[in-house]
Amino acid sequence: MNDFDKHSRVDKFEKRRKNTKSISVLMIAGSLLVIVLLGMWIFGGGDEQTSEEESTNTESTNESNNNDTEESNEEQTETDENNSSNSDEQANEANEEESDAETDEDESQSAEDIETEQVEPSGDNVKEAYTGNWEPIGTEQEGPHTTNYSDGSQDRQEIVRAAALATGLNASTLTTHWVGNGGDQKVETTVYNEDQSEIYRVYLSWVDNEGWQPTKVEALNNLPPIN
């Protein structure tokens, strides 16, 4: 074998060895690159997914808490409004009851202070009769007066109050059996208590701007027929 052939074979071997080495290096580098990319994708994607899930869960929790807070505030507001409304109603009822009690007490005290004088009974159905120094009951009516005998009228309401003052009955529980004309600006009314154990005929006169004034009371044995 000559030297030329020998050198040619050596060169070819060296070139092949270098090519194989280069290919091996490239394959190793490519493999490492693939591994790095896969690791970044796996771990990086997982962290991103976890962050997204945590963010979603946080938003859901916050939204749920906000909704619960709003519902709680609405319920509390509604409860406060109901309590306020109930308190106002109870206060109004208490004021009305207190006002009624004060009115009844004033009328009772006024009745106790009245000086009465026995007079002759006007008939067999009259147990006793008396006059007194009653004051006019007071009125909300103004101007020229014409008696209105209709149920629920201002005159009827004030006549009941005046009859209660003169007899000592409770104005809110007494029953009016009859009311009618007793003369010029005068009326007569028959009233009784709940069990009809107390029956009275009351004579009243109108005093301008001051209201109905009791002038005489007759305690009756029985309810008289209505005229």
C-alpha positions in Angstrom: 0.0 0.0 0.0 1.4 3.3 -0.9 1.5 6.3 1.3 -1.2 8.1 -0.7 -3.8 5.4 -0.1 -2.8 5.3 3.5 -3.3 9.0 4.1 -6.6 8.9 2.2 -8.0 6.2 4.5 -6.9 8.1 7.6 -8.5 11.3 6.4 -11.8 9.6 5.7 -11.7 8.0 9.1 -11.0 11.3 10.8 -13.8 13.0 8.9 -16.3 10.3 9.7 -15.3 10.4 13.4 -15.7 14.1 13.5 -19.1 14.0 11.8 -20.3 11.3 14.2 -19.1 13.4 17.2 -20.8 16.5 15.9 -24.1 14.5 15.3 -23.9 13.1 18.9 -23.3 16.6 20.3 -26.2 18.0 18.4 -28.5 15.2 19.5 -27.5 15.7 23.1 -28.1 19.4 22.8 -31.4 18.9 21.1 -32.5 16.4 23.8 -31.5 18.8 26.5 -33.5 21.6 24.8 -36.6 19.4 24.5 -36.3 18.5 28.1 -36.0 22.1 29.2 -39.0 23.1 27.0 -41.1 20.3 28.4 -40.2 21.2 31.9 -41.0 24.9 31.4 -44.3 24.0 29.8 -45.3 21.5 32.5 -44.2 23.5 35.5 -45.0 26.9 34.1 -48.4 25.8 32.8 -49.3 24.2 36.1 -48.4 27.3 38.1 -50.5 29.4 35.7 -53.4 27.0 36.0 -53.1 27.0 39.7 -53.0 30.8 39.8 -56.0 30.9 37.6 -57.9 28.5 39.8 -56.9 30.4 42.9 -58.0 33.6 41.3 -61.3 32.1 40.3 -61.8 30.6 43.7 -60.9 34.0 45.4 -63.4 35.9 43.1 -66.1 33.3 43.8 -65.5 33.6 47.5 -65.5 37.4 47.4 -68.7 37.5 45.3 -70.3 35.0 47.7 -69.3 37.1 50.7 -70.5 40.3 49.1 -73.8 38.7 48.3 -74.1 37.4 51.9 -73.2 40.8 53.2 -75.8 42.5 51.0 -78.5 40.0 51.9 -77.6 40.5 55.6 -77.7 44.3 55.3 -81.0 44.1 53.5 -82.5 41.8 56.2 -81.1 44.0 58.9 -82.6 47.1 57.2 -85.9 45.4 56.8 -85.8 44.2 60.5 -84.9 47.8 61.7 -87.8 49.2 59.6 -90.3 46.7 61.0 -89.0 47.3 64.5 -89.3 51.1 63.9 -92.8 50.7 62.5 -93.9 48.5 65.4 -92.4 50.9 67.9 -94.2 53.9 66.2 -97.5 51.9 66.3 -97.0 50.9 69.9 -96.1 54.5 70.8 -99.2 55.8 69.1 -101.4 53.3 70.8 -99.9 54.1 74.1 -100.4 57.8 73.6 -104.0 57.2 72.6 -104.6 55.0 75.6 -102.9 57.6 77.9 -105.0 60.4 76.3 -108.2 58.4 76.8 -107.2 57.6 80.4 -106.5 61.2 81.1 -109.8 62.3 79.6 -111.7 59.7 81.7 -109.8 60.7 84.8 -110.4 64.4 84.2 -114.1 63.8 83.7 -114.3 61.5 86.8 -112.5 64.1 88.9 -114.8 66.8 87.6 -117.9 64.7 88.4 -116.6 64.3 91.9 -116.2 68.0 92.4 -119.7 68.8 91.2 -122.2 69.9 93.9 -125.6 68.4 93.3 -129.1 69.1 94.8 -131.9 66.7 94.9 -135.2 67.7 93.2 -138.6 66.3 92.9 -138.9 63.2 90.6 -141.0 63.9 87.5 -142.6 60.5 87.3 -142.9 56.9 88.7 -140.1 55.7 86.5 -137.7 58.2 88.1 -135.8 56.9 91.2 -134.1 60.2 91.9 -133.5 63.5 90.2 -130.8 66.1 90.9 -129.3 69.3 89.5 -125.7 70.4 89.6 -123.3 73.1 88.9 -121.8 71.5 85.8 -119.7 73.5 83.4 -120.2 73.3 79.6 -118.3 70.3 78.2 -116.4 72.3 75.6 -116.9 72.2 71.9 -115.0 72.3 68.5 -118.0 73.9 66.9 -117.9 77.6 66.0 -120.4 80.2 64.8 -124.2 80.0 64.9 -125.3 76.6 66.2 -128.0 74.3 64.9 -128.2 70.9 66.6 -127.3 67.9 64.4 -129.0 64.8 65.8 -127.4 62.4 63.2 -125.3 59.5 64.5 -121.6 60.3 64.6 -122.1 64.1 64.3 -120.1 66.5 66.4 -123.2 67.3 68.5 -123.9 63.6 69.2 -120.3 63.1 70.3 -120.3 66.1 72.6 -123.7 65.2 74.0 -122.3 61.8 75.0 -119.3 63.5 76.7 -121.6 65.8 78.6 -123.9 63.0 79.7 -120.9 61.0 80.9 -119.8 64.0 82.9 -123.2 64.4 84.6 -123.8 60.7 85.3 -120.3 59.4 86.0 -120.6 56.8 83.3 -117.7 56.0 80.9 -118.1 57.9 77.7 -116.4 55.2 75.7 -118.7 52.4 77.0 -122.1 54.0 77.6 -125.0 53.4 75.2 -127.3 56.2 74.0 -130.9 54.9 74.1 -132.4 58.1 72.8 -131.6 61.8 72.1 -134.1 64.4 71.1 -135.2 68.1 71.2 -135.8 69.5 74.7 -136.6 73.0 73.6 -134.7 76.0 72.1 -131.0 75.0 72.0 -131.8 72.2 74.5 -131.8 68.4 74.2 -132.7 65.4 76.3 -130.9 62.1 76.1 -131.3 58.7 77.8 -128.1 56.7 78.4 -127.2 53.5 80.2 -124.2 51.4 81.2 -123.2 48.0 79.7 -125.5 45.8 81.9 -128.3 48.4 82.1 -127.9 48.6 85.9 -127.6 52.4 85.6 -130.1 54.3 83.4 -130.2 58.1 83.2 -132.1 60.8 81.5 -129.9 63.9 81.1 -131.1 67.4 80.3 -128.6 69.6 78.4 -128.5 73.2 77.2 -126.3 74.7 74.5 -123.9 77.5 75.5 -122.4 79.3 72.5 -118.7 78.6 71.9 -118.6 76.5 75.1 -120.7 73.5 74.2 -123.4 71.4 75.9 -124.0 72.0 79.6 -125.8 69.4 81.8 -128.6 71.0 83.8 -130.5 68.1 85.3 -130.2 64.3 85.7 -132.8 61.7 86.4 -131.9 58.1 87.5 -134.5 55.8 85.9 -135.8 52.4 87.0 -136.3 51.1 83.4 -135.6 52.2 79.9 -138.5 54.4 78.7 -140.1 53.8 75.3 -138.6 55.9 72.5 -140.8 58.9 71.6 
